């Protein structure tokens, strides 16, 4: 019975990891993809604008 106790944790972790990967793959794309992309683009534009405004005029 020791072999069962030794195999249970890796099997449980493998199942959990597989479920995590499936969830990540399923959440890619879909109806919210454009909205999520727009949010990321807006955040990147805001960071870029902040970096541009913080540079000295002579640099």
N, C-alpha and C positions, 0 to 999 in steps of 0.2 A: 504493500500500500504506500510505501514511501515514494515510489515512482509517480503515483497519482498526485501526491502533494507537491512533488517537484515540477510536474508538468502544468499544473493548474495556473500559476501566475503568468508564465509566458503565453499560454493560450488565451487567457483573459486580456492581456496586453495586446496581443495580435488582433483580437476581435475589436478591441477599443480603437486601435490605430486604424484598422480597416474602416470602421464606422466614421472616424474623423475624416479620413481621406474622401470617403463617399460624400459626406456632408459638404466638404470644401468644394468638390467637383460639382455637386448639384447646385451650390449657391453661386457659381460663376455664371455670368450672363443673365438671361431672363428679363423680366419686365423692368427691374430696377437698375439694370446695367447702365443705361443712359443717365439716369439720375445720379448714380454713384460716380460715374465718370465726370459729370459736370461739377460735382462737389470737389473732387480731387483736382480738377483743372482750375477751379476758382481758388483753392488753397495754394496751389503752386503759383498762380499768377499773383496772389497777395504776397507771398514770400519773395518772389522775383521783384515786385514793385518796391518792397521794403528794402531789399538789397540795393536796388538802383538809387533810391532816395538817400541812402546812408553813405554813399560814396562821395568823397569830396569833389568839388567842381573842377579842380585842376588835375585830377588823377586820370 
